[in-house]
Amino acid sequence: MAVEGGARRARAGLWARWIAPLAVLAMTAGAAQAAQAATPVKMALTFDDLPAHSALPPGVSRMDVAGRLLAAFHDARTGPVYGFVNGVQEEKEPDSVGVLSLWRAAGHPLANHTWSHMNLNTNGLADWEADLVRNESLLEKHMAGQDWRWVRYPYLSEGETPEKHAAARKVLKTRGYRIAGVTMSFGDYAWNEPYARCMAKGDTAAVAVLEASYLKAAKDSLDFERGLSATLYGRDIPYVLLMHAGAFDARMMPRLLKLYQDNGVTFVGLEEAERDKFYAADFHAEATAVPTTLEEAMKAKGLPVPSQPAWGGAELDKMCR
Ligand SMILES: [Zn+2]
């Protein structure tokens, strides 16, 4: 008993002197961690136009572009990143065959961006559906047993009339698709052509301008969309970032991912991001007035949409001509 009591007293002394303060510390750390856990900004990375997007600089292959993107995902521990495929590119650019296998070998999923990147707003729905379906055997080949039934509308065109918009959603629902939303984009595609031109001219000063403006546009758009989300919901929705599998994107990817991480971003899968109720409309067949972007959500609430930072499309177009 005495020993036991002594042991208990000893434990009590130990508790008072060491364990209790440690426990308080641990609780404080726990509370801080909980607060921090609420803070991370979740973002799903998505890449359109696999296996070939935009112009290439001299000496750079489609496989190089994919390899650099995948290495950056690996180094930043992004987790699975959906690539949206246009099968026609394998016919147009036979050198791009191998990109989809490389993407899969690195553990990243693929999904549908239609066979020929067909614009729903300027083509009939039946043709568009056929183009969507034409892509499926390629996806099935690379994604057998996996979830490739996500669609990213080319040009983000969802139908130019409410009727067509609704009919397209019905088609997608019937075929088991969900729509991959876009709630963040900084027009990354616009840097790829000037980059190829500037590299061909060996204009390193211009490339440096491209690098700085690309990162600035990414940061501006992060701040912009986060501002809208805060105004609308008082929180960060998980964002779905639209990117393209271009040569300049590949060059910039390590720096871009670091920029996001330095700003509190945690990368999540598309499925996880779209589990947020903001994206509920992406799973509905019926045409709805439910907004699918933060800009639309602002308008739906009668809130003024602040003007977006200029992302330099016109200046980019003039570079290295
Ligand atoms: Zn596209």
py3Dmol code that shows the C-alpha trace and the ligand (Angstrom):
import py3Dmol

protein = """\
ATOM      1  CA  MET A   1       0.000   0.000   0.000  1.00  0.00           C
ATOM      2  CA  ALA A   2       2.696   2.374   1.117  1.00  0.00           C
ATOM      3  CA  VAL A   3       4.672   1.652  -1.948  1.00  0.00           C
ATOM      4  CA  GLU A   4       1.622   2.043  -4.020  1.00  0.00           C
ATOM      5  CA  GLY A   5       0.699   5.275  -2.164  1.00  0.00           C
ATOM      6  CA  GLY A   6       4.301   6.433  -2.479  1.00  0.00           C
ATOM      7  CA  ALA A   7       4.230   5.639  -6.126  1.00  0.00           C
ATOM      8  CA  ARG A   8       0.976   7.523  -6.426  1.00  0.00           C
ATOM      9  CA  ARG A   9       2.453  10.516  -4.581  1.00  0.00           C
ATOM     10  CA  ALA A  10       5.536  10.293  -6.747  1.00  0.00           C
ATOM     11  CA  ARG A  11       3.323  10.193  -9.809  1.00  0.00           C
ATOM     12  CA  ALA A  12       1.314  13.112  -8.416  1.00  0.00           C
ATOM     13  CA  GLY A  13       4.550  15.081  -7.957  1.00  0.00           C
ATOM     14  CA  LEU A  14       5.673  14.158 -11.390  1.00  0.00           C
ATOM     15  CA  TRP A  15       2.284  15.210 -12.770  1.00  0.00           C
ATOM     16  CA  ALA A  16       2.404  18.582 -11.052  1.00  0.00           C
ATOM     17  CA  ARG A  17       5.956  19.349 -11.993  1.00  0.00           C
ATOM     18  CA  TRP A  18       6.285  17.933 -15.466  1.00  0.00           C
ATOM     19  CA  ILE A  19       3.324  16.252 -17.027  1.00  0.00           C
ATOM     20  CA  ALA A  20       0.695  18.918 -16.283  1.00  0.00           C
ATOM     21  CA  PRO A  21       2.733  21.740 -17.827  1.00  0.00           C
ATOM     22  CA  LEU A  22       3.525  19.470 -20.747  1.00  0.00           C
ATOM     23  CA  ALA A  23      -0.156  18.610 -21.066  1.00  0.00           C
ATOM     24  CA  VAL A  24      -1.031  22.303 -21.061  1.00  0.00           C
ATOM     25  CA  LEU A  25       1.595  22.840 -23.691  1.00  0.00           C
ATOM     26  CA  ALA A  26       0.233  19.906 -25.653  1.00  0.00           C
ATOM     27  CA  MET A  27      -3.317  21.292 -25.364  1.00  0.00           C
ATOM     28  CA  THR A  28      -2.150  24.701 -26.478  1.00  0.00           C
ATOM     29  CA  ALA A  29      -0.339  23.123 -29.366  1.00  0.00           C
ATOM     30  CA  GLY A  30      -3.468  21.087 -30.083  1.00  0.00           C
ATOM     31  CA  ALA A  31      -5.639  24.186 -30.071  1.00  0.00           C
ATOM     32  CA  ALA A  32      -3.176  25.986 -32.301  1.00  0.00           C
ATOM     33  CA  GLN A  33      -3.112  22.985 -34.584  1.00  0.00           C
ATOM     34  CA  ALA A  34      -6.908  22.891 -34.688  1.00  0.00           C
ATOM     35  CA  ALA A  35      -7.005  26.576 -35.557  1.00  0.00           C
ATOM     36  CA  GLN A  36      -4.374  25.996 -38.179  1.00  0.00           C
ATOM     37  CA  ALA A  37      -6.237  22.971 -39.520  1.00  0.00           C
ATOM     38  CA  ALA A  38      -9.223  25.235 -40.122  1.00  0.00           C
ATOM     39  CA  THR A  39      -7.035  27.719 -41.961  1.00  0.00           C
ATOM     40  CA  PRO A  40      -5.411  25.815 -44.840  1.00  0.00           C
ATOM     41  CA  VAL A  41      -6.737  26.813 -48.199  1.00  0.00           C
ATOM     42  CA  LYS A  42      -7.663  23.657 -50.081  1.00  0.00           C
ATOM     43  CA  MET A  43      -7.016  23.573 -53.789  1.00  0.00           C
ATOM     44  CA  ALA A  44      -7.447  20.864 -56.407  1.00  0.00           C
ATOM     45  CA  LEU A  45      -5.012  21.118 -59.317  1.00  0.00           C
ATOM     46  CA  THR A  46      -6.407  20.147 -62.717  1.00  0.00           C
ATOM     47  CA  PHE A  47      -4.596  20.163 -66.065  1.00  0.00           C
ATOM     48  CA  ASP A  48      -6.372  20.470 -69.397  1.00  0.00           C
ATOM     49  CA  ASP A  49      -5.325  19.586 -72.935  1.00  0.00           C
ATOM     50  CA  LEU A  50      -3.279  16.442 -72.379  1.00  0.00           C
ATOM     51  CA  PRO A  51      -1.260  15.164 -74.146  1.00  0.00           C
ATOM     52  CA  ALA A  52      -0.397  18.343 -76.095  1.00  0.00           C
ATOM     53  CA  HIS A  53      -1.108  21.983 -75.339  1.00  0.00           C
ATOM     54  CA  SER A  54       0.075  25.062 -77.214  1.00  0.00           C
ATOM     55  CA  ALA A  55       3.475  25.765 -78.783  1.00  0.00           C
ATOM     56  CA  LEU A  56       6.771  24.178 -77.776  1.00  0.00           C
ATOM     57  CA  PRO A  57      10.133  25.941 -77.546  1.00  0.00           C
ATOM     58  CA  PRO A  58      12.925  24.461 -79.694  1.00  0.00           C
ATOM     59  CA  GLY A  59      14.225  21.159 -78.364  1.00  0.00           C
ATOM     60  CA  VAL A  60      11.379  20.523 -75.931  1.00  0.00           C
ATOM     61  CA  SER A  61       9.104  17.494 -76.408  1.00  0.00           C
ATOM     62  CA  ARG A  62       5.637  16.729 -75.116  1.00  0.00           C
ATOM     63  CA  MET A  63       7.210  14.012 -72.984  1.00  0.00           C
ATOM     64  CA  ASP A  64       9.604  16.607 -71.498  1.00  0.00           C
ATOM     65  CA  VAL A  65       6.645  18.831 -70.606  1.00  0.00           C
ATOM     66  CA  ALA A  66       4.737  15.998 -68.934  1.00  0.00           C
ATOM     67  CA  GLY A  67       7.852  14.783 -67.157  1.00  0.00           C
ATOM     68  CA  ARG A  68       8.558  18.197 -65.669  1.00  0.00           C
ATOM     69  CA  LEU A  69       4.977  18.650 -64.528  1.00  0.00           C
ATOM     70  CA  LEU A  70       4.941  15.220 -62.897  1.00  0.00           C
ATOM     71  CA  ALA A  71       8.283  15.814 -61.169  1.00  0.00           C
ATOM     72  CA  ALA A  72       6.932  19.062 -59.730  1.00  0.00           C
ATOM     73  CA  PHE A  73       3.785  17.302 -58.462  1.00  0.00           C
ATOM     74  CA  HIS A  74       5.993  14.681 -56.837  1.00  0.00           C
ATOM     75  CA  ASP A  75       8.310  17.179 -55.179  1.00  0.00           C
ATOM     76  CA  ALA A  76       5.422  19.279 -53.845  1.00  0.00           C
ATOM     77  CA  ARG A  77       3.527  16.144 -52.729  1.00  0.00           C
ATOM     78  CA  THR A  78       0.392  17.325 -54.458  1.00  0.00           C
ATOM     79  CA  GLY A  79      -1.396  13.987 -54.417  1.00  0.00           C
ATOM     80  CA  PRO A  80      -3.386  12.890 -57.489  1.00  0.00           C
ATOM     81  CA  VAL A  81      -3.842  15.547 -60.196  1.00  0.00           C
ATOM     82  CA  TYR A  82      -6.479  15.037 -62.880  1.00  0.00           C
ATOM     83  CA  GLY A  83      -5.369  15.486 -66.474  1.00  0.00           C
ATOM     84  CA  PHE A  84      -8.142  16.198 -68.995  1.00  0.00           C
ATOM     85  CA  VAL A  85      -7.547  14.490 -72.315  1.00  0.00           C
ATOM     86  CA  ASN A  86      -8.138  15.329 -75.986  1.00  0.00           C
ATOM     87  CA  GLY A  87      -7.443  12.056 -77.758  1.00  0.00           C
ATOM     88  CA  VAL A  88      -7.132  13.717 -81.161  1.00  0.00           C
ATOM     89  CA  GLN A  89      -3.740  15.113 -80.155  1.00  0.00           C
ATOM     90  CA  GLU A  90      -2.174  11.652 -80.292  1.00  0.00           C
ATOM     91  CA  GLU A  91      -3.086  11.583 -83.999  1.00  0.00           C
ATOM     92  CA  LYS A  92      -1.995  15.166 -84.652  1.00  0.00           C
ATOM     93  CA  GLU A  93       1.265  14.807 -82.732  1.00  0.00           C
ATOM     94  CA  PRO A  94       2.447  11.196 -82.665  1.00  0.00           C
ATOM     95  CA  ASP A  95       5.349  12.286 -80.425  1.00  0.00           C
ATOM     96  CA  SER A  96       2.799  12.934 -77.693  1.00  0.00           C
ATOM     97  CA  VAL A  97       1.893   9.257 -77.490  1.00  0.00           C
ATOM     98  CA  GLY A  98       3.394   8.166 -74.209  1.00  0.00           C
ATOM     99  CA  VAL A  99       2.318  11.241 -72.255  1.00  0.00           C
ATOM    100  CA  LEU A 100      -0.865   9.621 -70.945  1.00  0.00           C
ATOM    101  CA  SER A 101       0.989   6.471 -69.864  1.00  0.00           C
ATOM    102  CA  LEU A 102       3.608   8.618 -68.142  1.00  0.00           C
ATOM    103  CA  TRP A 103       0.868  10.521 -66.304  1.00  0.00           C
ATOM    104  CA  ARG A 104      -0.729   7.255 -65.166  1.00  0.00           C
ATOM    105  CA  ALA A 105       2.585   5.673 -64.189  1.00  0.00           C
ATOM    106  CA  ALA A 106       3.127   8.609 -61.817  1.00  0.00           C
ATOM    107  CA  GLY A 107      -0.199   7.765 -60.163  1.00  0.00           C
ATOM    108  CA  HIS A 108      -2.293  10.606 -61.573  1.00  0.00           C
ATOM    109  CA  PRO A 109      -5.777  10.137 -63.049  1.00  0.00           C
ATOM    110  CA  LEU A 110      -7.149  11.110 -66.458  1.00  0.00           C
ATOM    111  CA  ALA A 111     -10.605  12.308 -67.477  1.00  0.00           C
ATOM    112  CA  ASN A 112     -12.556  13.619 -70.461  1.00  0.00           C
ATOM    113  CA  HIS A 113     -12.055  16.959 -72.258  1.00  0.00           C
ATOM    114  CA  THR A 114     -13.760  15.635 -75.454  1.00  0.00           C
ATOM    115  CA  TRP A 115     -11.886  13.995 -78.331  1.00  0.00           C
ATOM    116  CA  SER A 116     -11.251  17.122 -80.412  1.00  0.00           C
ATOM    117  CA  HIS A 117     -11.648  19.931 -77.847  1.00  0.00           C
ATOM    118  CA  MET A 118     -15.083  20.655 -79.309  1.00  0.00           C
ATOM    119  CA  ASN A 119     -16.841  23.848 -78.283  1.00  0.00           C
ATOM    120  CA  LEU A 120     -20.380  23.036 -77.137  1.00  0.00           C
ATOM    121  CA  ASN A 121     -21.515  26.604 -77.797  1.00  0.00           C
ATOM    122  CA  THR A 122     -20.671  26.461 -81.504  1.00  0.00           C
ATOM    123  CA  ASN A 123     -21.554  22.808 -82.232  1.00  0.00           C
ATOM    124  CA  GLY A 124     -24.720  20.767 -81.996  1.00  0.00           C
ATOM    125  CA  LEU A 125     -25.244  18.751 -78.823  1.00  0.00           C
ATOM    126  CA  ALA A 126     -25.403  15.431 -80.713  1.00  0.00           C
ATOM    127  CA  ASP A 127     -22.031  16.130 -82.348  1.00  0.00           C
ATOM    128  CA  TRP A 128     -20.585  17.217 -79.045  1.00  0.00           C
ATOM    129  CA  GLU A 129     -21.818  14.089 -77.323  1.00  0.00           C
ATOM    130  CA  ALA A 130     -20.309  11.934 -80.078  1.00  0.00           C
ATOM    131  CA  ASP A 131     -17.008  13.767 -79.620  1.00  0.00           C
ATOM    132  CA  LEU A 132     -17.152  13.154 -75.865  1.00  0.00           C
ATOM    133  CA  VAL A 133     -17.885   9.459 -76.376  1.00  0.00           C
ATOM    134  CA  ARG A 134     -15.132   9.092 -78.978  1.00  0.00           C
ATOM    135  CA  ASN A 135     -12.616   9.870 -76.237  1.00  0.00           C
ATOM    136  CA  GLU A 136     -13.873   7.149 -73.912  1.00  0.00           C
ATOM    137  CA  SER A 137     -11.992   4.105 -75.218  1.00  0.00           C
ATOM    138  CA  LEU A 138      -8.685   5.909 -74.736  1.00  0.00           C
ATOM    139  CA  LEU A 139      -9.657   6.848 -71.190  1.00  0.00           C
ATOM    140  CA  GLU A 140     -10.866   3.334 -70.474  1.00  0.00           C
ATOM    141  CA  LYS A 141      -7.564   1.965 -71.767  1.00  0.00           C
ATOM    142  CA  HIS A 142      -5.523   4.126 -69.411  1.00  0.00           C
ATOM    143  CA  MET A 143      -7.937   4.246 -66.489  1.00  0.00           C
ATOM    144  CA  ALA A 144      -9.437   0.751 -66.420  1.00  0.00           C
ATOM    145  CA  GLY A 145     -11.256   0.297 -63.143  1.00  0.00           C
ATOM    146  CA  GLN A 146     -10.592   3.906 -62.129  1.00  0.00           C
ATOM    147  CA  ASP A 147     -12.827   6.977 -62.076  1.00  0.00           C
ATOM    148  CA  TRP A 148     -12.432   8.821 -65.386  1.00  0.00           C
ATOM    149  CA  ARG A 149     -16.053  10.012 -65.662  1.00  0.00           C
ATOM    150  CA  TRP A 150     -15.320  13.652 -65.047  1.00  0.00           C
ATOM    151  CA  VAL A 151     -15.728  16.138 -67.860  1.00  0.00           C
ATOM    152  CA  ARG A 152     -14.106  19.508 -68.278  1.00  0.00           C
ATOM    153  CA  TYR A 153     -16.005  21.500 -70.905  1.00  0.00           C
ATOM    154  CA  PRO A 154     -13.621  22.776 -73.613  1.00  0.00           C
ATOM    155  CA  TYR A 155     -13.476  26.588 -73.421  1.00  0.00           C
ATOM    156  CA  LEU A 156     -15.681  26.131 -70.317  1.00  0.00           C
ATOM    157  CA  SER A 157     -18.589  26.392 -72.766  1.00  0.00           C
ATOM    158  CA  GLU A 158     -21.642  24.791 -71.187  1.00  0.00           C
ATOM    159  CA  GLY A 159     -24.163  25.575 -73.929  1.00  0.00           C
ATOM    160  CA  GLU A 160     -25.182  28.952 -75.330  1.00  0.00           C
ATOM    161  CA  THR A 161     -28.870  28.686 -74.395  1.00  0.00           C
ATOM    162  CA  PRO A 162     -30.539  27.548 -71.175  1.00  0.00           C
ATOM    163  CA  GLU A 163     -32.150  24.672 -73.109  1.00  0.00           C
ATOM    164  CA  LYS A 164     -28.858  23.409 -74.503  1.00  0.00           C
ATOM    165  CA  HIS A 165     -27.161  23.896 -71.151  1.00  0.00           C
ATOM    166  CA  ALA A 166     -29.812  21.699 -69.557  1.00  0.00           C
ATOM    167  CA  ALA A 167     -29.776  19.118 -72.340  1.00  0.00           C
ATOM    168  CA  ALA A 168     -25.979  18.768 -72.101  1.00  0.00           C
ATOM    169  CA  ARG A 169     -26.191  18.234 -68.376  1.00  0.00           C
ATOM    170  CA  LYS A 170     -28.789  15.558 -68.930  1.00  0.00           C
ATOM    171  CA  VAL A 171     -26.512  13.797 -71.420  1.00  0.00           C
ATOM    172  CA  LEU A 172     -23.621  13.928 -68.973  1.00  0.00           C
ATOM    173  CA  LYS A 173     -25.749  12.681 -66.097  1.00  0.00           C
ATOM    174  CA  THR A 174     -27.045   9.788 -68.197  1.00  0.00           C
ATOM    175  CA  ARG A 175     -23.508   8.834 -69.124  1.00  0.00           C
ATOM    176  CA  GLY A 176     -22.400   8.975 -65.497  1.00  0.00           C
ATOM    177  CA  TYR A 177     -20.288  12.106 -65.693  1.00  0.00           C
ATOM    178  CA  ARG A 178     -19.699  14.820 -63.185  1.00  0.00           C
ATOM    179  CA  ILE A 179     -18.610  18.265 -64.300  1.00  0.00           C
ATOM    180  CA  ALA A 180     -15.186  19.424 -63.171  1.00  0.00           C
ATOM    181  CA  GLY A 181     -15.790  22.956 -61.954  1.00  0.00           C
ATOM    182  CA  VAL A 182     -13.363  25.849 -62.189  1.00  0.00           C
ATOM    183  CA  THR A 183     -13.194  28.331 -59.347  1.00  0.00           C
ATOM    184  CA  MET A 184      -9.667  29.549 -59.913  1.00  0.00           C
ATOM    185  CA  SER A 185      -7.805  30.353 -63.099  1.00  0.00           C
ATOM    186  CA  PHE A 186      -5.237  32.956 -64.037  1.00  0.00           C
ATOM    187  CA  GLY A 187      -5.172  32.361 -67.773  1.00  0.00           C
ATOM    188  CA  ASP A 188      -1.956  30.313 -67.555  1.00  0.00           C
ATOM    189  CA  TYR A 189      -2.349  29.116 -71.157  1.00  0.00           C
ATOM    190  CA  ALA A 190      -1.580  32.618 -72.475  1.00  0.00           C
ATOM    191  CA  TRP A 191       2.103  32.387 -71.459  1.00  0.00           C
ATOM    192  CA  ASN A 192       2.932  29.267 -73.469  1.00  0.00           C
ATOM    193  CA  GLU A 193       3.044  30.758 -76.975  1.00  0.00           C
ATOM    194  CA  PRO A 194       5.124  33.832 -76.096  1.00  0.00           C
ATOM    195  CA  TYR A 195       7.457  31.543 -74.143  1.00  0.00           C
ATOM    196  CA  ALA A 196       8.052  29.366 -77.215  1.00  0.00           C
ATOM    197  CA  ARG A 197       8.694  32.493 -79.319  1.00  0.00           C
ATOM    198  CA  CYS A 198      11.037  34.087 -76.769  1.00  0.00           C
ATOM    199  CA  MET A 199      13.031  30.856 -76.376  1.00  0.00           C
ATOM    200  CA  ALA A 200      13.335  30.539 -80.146  1.00  0.00           C
ATOM    201  CA  LYS A 201      14.830  34.046 -80.174  1.00  0.00           C
ATOM    202  CA  GLY A 202      17.024  33.350 -77.168  1.00  0.00           C
ATOM    203  CA  ASP A 203      15.503  36.362 -75.415  1.00  0.00           C
ATOM    204  CA  THR A 204      16.234  35.542 -71.783  1.00  0.00           C
ATOM    205  CA  ALA A 205      15.201  39.003 -70.569  1.00  0.00           C
ATOM    206  CA  ALA A 206      11.760  38.471 -72.056  1.00  0.00           C
ATOM    207  CA  VAL A 207      11.522  35.024 -70.461  1.00  0.00           C
ATOM    208  CA  ALA A 208      12.271  36.639 -67.103  1.00  0.00           C
ATOM    209  CA  VAL A 209       9.370  39.049 -67.703  1.00  0.00           C
ATOM    210  CA  LEU A 210       7.148  36.081 -68.509  1.00  0.00           C
ATOM    211  CA  GLU A 211       8.170  34.324 -65.300  1.00  0.00           C
ATOM    212  CA  ALA A 212       7.501  37.299 -63.070  1.00  0.00           C
ATOM    213  CA  SER A 213       4.162  38.146 -64.670  1.00  0.00           C
ATOM    214  CA  TYR A 214       2.974  34.513 -64.514  1.00  0.00           C
ATOM    215  CA  LEU A 215       3.640  34.271 -60.774  1.00  0.00           C
ATOM    216  CA  LYS A 216       2.063  37.674 -60.165  1.00  0.00           C
ATOM    217  CA  ALA A 217      -1.058  36.672 -62.081  1.00  0.00           C
ATOM    218  CA  ALA A 218      -1.313  33.473 -60.032  1.00  0.00           C
ATOM    219  CA  LYS A 219      -1.008  35.362 -56.752  1.00  0.00           C
ATOM    220  CA  ASP A 220      -3.464  38.061 -57.854  1.00  0.00           C
ATOM    221  CA  SER A 221      -6.052  35.466 -58.835  1.00  0.00           C
ATOM    222  CA  LEU A 222      -5.583  33.582 -55.555  1.00  0.00           C
ATOM    223  CA  ASP A 223      -6.197  36.782 -53.600  1.00  0.00           C
ATOM    224  CA  PHE A 224      -9.088  37.741 -55.859  1.00  0.00           C
ATOM    225  CA  GLU A 225     -11.041  34.481 -55.606  1.00  0.00           C
ATOM    226  CA  ARG A 226     -10.310  34.168 -51.888  1.00  0.00           C
ATOM    227  CA  GLY A 227     -11.741  37.659 -51.490  1.00  0.00           C
ATOM    228  CA  LEU A 228     -14.942  36.674 -53.296  1.00  0.00           C
ATOM    229  CA  SER A 229     -15.250  33.503 -51.226  1.00  0.00           C
ATOM    230  CA  ALA A 230     -14.760  35.445 -47.997  1.00  0.00           C
ATOM    231  CA  THR A 231     -17.386  38.006 -49.027  1.00  0.00           C
ATOM    232  CA  LEU A 232     -19.870  35.312 -50.008  1.00  0.00           C
ATOM    233  CA  TYR A 233     -19.351  32.655 -47.361  1.00  0.00           C
ATOM    234  CA  GLY A 234     -16.951  34.003 -44.770  1.00  0.00           C
ATOM    235  CA  ARG A 235     -14.622  31.107 -45.557  1.00  0.00           C
ATOM    236  CA  ASP A 236     -12.466  29.602 -48.231  1.00  0.00           C
ATOM    237  CA  ILE A 237     -14.314  27.146 -50.392  1.00  0.00           C
ATOM    238  CA  PRO A 238     -11.950  24.468 -51.685  1.00  0.00           C
ATOM    239  CA  TYR A 239     -10.833  25.881 -55.021  1.00  0.00           C
ATOM    240  CA  VAL A 240     -10.500  23.998 -58.292  1.00  0.00           C
ATOM    241  CA  LEU A 241      -7.606  25.483 -60.246  1.00  0.00           C
ATOM    242  CA  LEU A 242      -7.669  25.276 -64.026  1.00  0.00           C
ATOM    243  CA  MET A 243      -4.238  24.803 -65.583  1.00  0.00           C
ATOM    244  CA  HIS A 244      -2.921  23.615 -68.936  1.00  0.00           C
ATOM    245  CA  ALA A 245      -0.208  21.114 -69.786  1.00  0.00           C
ATOM    246  CA  GLY A 246       2.016  23.600 -71.603  1.00  0.00           C
ATOM    247  CA  ALA A 247       5.790  24.027 -71.790  1.00  0.00           C
ATOM    248  CA  PHE A 248       5.849  27.253 -69.797  1.00  0.00           C
ATOM    249  CA  ASP A 249       3.499  25.752 -67.206  1.00  0.00           C
ATOM    250  CA  ALA A 250       5.993  22.888 -66.859  1.00  0.00           C
ATOM    251  CA  ARG A 251       8.908  25.303 -66.477  1.00  0.00           C
ATOM    252  CA  MET A 252       7.067  27.294 -63.823  1.00  0.00           C
ATOM    253  CA  MET A 253       5.409  24.473 -61.925  1.00  0.00           C
ATOM    254  CA  PRO A 254       7.887  24.124 -59.030  1.00  0.00           C
ATOM    255  CA  ARG A 255       7.745  27.866 -58.403  1.00  0.00           C
ATOM    256  CA  LEU A 256       3.975  28.040 -58.841  1.00  0.00           C
ATOM    257  CA  LEU A 257       3.291  25.201 -56.419  1.00  0.00           C
ATOM    258  CA  LYS A 258       5.660  26.764 -53.899  1.00  0.00           C
ATOM    259  CA  LEU A 259       3.880  30.105 -54.259  1.00  0.00           C
ATOM    260  CA  TYR A 260       0.575  28.445 -53.428  1.00  0.00           C
ATOM    261  CA  GLN A 261       2.037  26.524 -50.504  1.00  0.00           C
ATOM    262  CA  ASP A 262       3.719  29.661 -49.164  1.00  0.00           C
ATOM    263  CA  ASN A 263       0.263  31.234 -49.177  1.00  0.00           C
ATOM    264  CA  GLY A 264      -1.297  28.488 -47.060  1.00  0.00           C
ATOM    265  CA  VAL A 265      -2.569  26.253 -49.837  1.00  0.00           C
ATOM    266  CA  THR A 266      -2.892  22.515 -49.278  1.00  0.00           C
ATOM    267  CA  PHE A 267      -3.416  20.466 -52.421  1.00  0.00           C
ATOM    268  CA  VAL A 268      -6.344  18.061 -52.414  1.00  0.00           C
ATOM    269  CA  GLY A 269      -7.890  15.774 -54.987  1.00  0.00           C
ATOM    270  CA  LEU A 270     -10.677  16.934 -57.280  1.00  0.00           C
ATOM    271  CA  GLU A 271     -13.132  14.562 -55.589  1.00  0.00           C
ATOM    272  CA  GLU A 272     -12.385  16.055 -52.183  1.00  0.00           C
ATOM    273  CA  ALA A 273     -12.704  19.642 -53.366  1.00  0.00           C
ATOM    274  CA  GLU A 274     -15.970  18.965 -55.155  1.00  0.00           C
ATOM    275  CA  ARG A 275     -17.441  17.349 -52.045  1.00  0.00           C
ATOM    276  CA  ASP A 276     -17.949  20.909 -50.787  1.00  0.00           C
ATOM    277  CA  LYS A 277     -21.535  22.076 -51.126  1.00  0.00           C
ATOM    278  CA  PHE A 278     -20.450  24.926 -53.368  1.00  0.00           C
ATOM    279  CA  TYR A 279     -20.001  22.357 -56.143  1.00  0.00           C
ATOM    280  CA  ALA A 280     -23.345  20.607 -55.686  1.00  0.00           C
ATOM    281  CA  ALA A 281     -24.580  21.995 -59.020  1.00  0.00           C
ATOM    282  CA  ASP A 282     -21.811  20.101 -60.830  1.00  0.00           C
ATOM    283  CA  PHE A 283     -23.634  16.868 -59.969  1.00  0.00           C
ATOM    284  CA  HIS A 284     -27.108  17.954 -61.047  1.00  0.00           C
ATOM    285  CA  ALA A 285     -28.603  17.119 -64.418  1.00  0.00           C
ATOM    286  CA  GLU A 286     -31.196  19.858 -64.414  1.00  0.00           C
ATOM    287  CA  ALA A 287     -30.223  23.304 -65.598  1.00  0.00           C
ATOM    288  CA  THR A 288     -30.166  25.506 -62.605  1.00  0.00           C
ATOM    289  CA  ALA A 289     -29.596  29.080 -61.772  1.00  0.00           C
ATOM    290  CA  VAL A 290     -27.210  27.777 -59.135  1.00  0.00           C
ATOM    291  CA  PRO A 291     -23.911  29.529 -59.715  1.00  0.00           C
ATOM    292  CA  THR A 292     -20.882  27.388 -60.541  1.00  0.00           C
ATOM    293  CA  THR A 293     -18.286  30.111 -60.159  1.00  0.00           C
ATOM    294  CA  LEU A 294     -17.682  32.628 -57.414  1.00  0.00           C
ATOM    295  CA  GLU A 295     -18.279  35.472 -59.868  1.00  0.00           C
ATOM    296  CA  GLU A 296     -21.731  34.067 -60.703  1.00  0.00           C
ATOM    297  CA  ALA A 297     -22.411  33.555 -56.992  1.00  0.00           C
ATOM    298  CA  MET A 298     -21.697  37.239 -56.374  1.00  0.00           C
ATOM    299  CA  LYS A 299     -24.091  38.269 -59.138  1.00  0.00           C
ATOM    300  CA  ALA A 300     -26.767  35.861 -57.880  1.00  0.00           C
ATOM    301  CA  LYS A 301     -26.618  37.581 -54.512  1.00  0.00           C
ATOM    302  CA  GLY A 302     -26.806  40.996 -56.124  1.00  0.00           C
ATOM    303  CA  LEU A 303     -23.268  41.808 -55.021  1.00  0.00           C
ATOM    304  CA  PRO A 304     -21.002  43.816 -57.294  1.00  0.00           C
ATOM    305  CA  VAL A 305     -18.166  41.741 -58.746  1.00  0.00           C
ATOM    306  CA  PRO A 306     -14.963  43.675 -58.202  1.00  0.00           C
ATOM    307  CA  SER A 307     -12.878  44.108 -61.320  1.00  0.00           C
ATOM    308  CA  GLN A 308     -10.256  41.429 -61.741  1.00  0.00           C
ATOM    309  CA  PRO A 309      -6.598  42.295 -61.865  1.00  0.00           C
ATOM    310  CA  ALA A 310      -5.380  42.637 -65.440  1.00  0.00           C
ATOM    311  CA  TRP A 311      -3.588  39.444 -66.434  1.00  0.00           C
ATOM    312  CA  GLY A 312      -1.687  40.827 -69.379  1.00  0.00           C
ATOM    313  CA  GLY A 313      -3.133  38.898 -72.316  1.00  0.00           C
ATOM    314  CA  ALA A 314      -2.564  41.742 -74.777  1.00  0.00           C
ATOM    315  CA  GLU A 315       1.021  42.417 -73.692  1.00  0.00           C
ATOM    316  CA  LEU A 316       1.849  38.709 -73.745  1.00  0.00           C
ATOM    317  CA  ASP A 317       0.570  38.466 -77.278  1.00  0.00           C
ATOM    318  CA  LYS A 318       3.016  41.169 -78.434  1.00  0.00           C
ATOM    319  CA  MET A 319       6.131  39.670 -76.858  1.00  0.00           C
ATOM    320  CA  CYS A 320       8.976  38.292 -78.987  1.00  0.00           C
ATOM    321  CA  ARG A 321       7.158  38.791 -82.276  1.00  0.00           C
TER     322      ARG A 321
END
"""
ligand_1 = """\
1
ZN
Zn -8.881 22.814 -73.132
"""
view = py3Dmol.view(width=600, height=400)
view.addModel(protein, "pdb")
view.setStyle({"model": 0}, {"cartoon": {"style": "trace"}})
view.addModel(ligand_1, "xyz")
view.setStyle({"model": 1}, {"stick": {}})
view.zoomTo()
view.show()
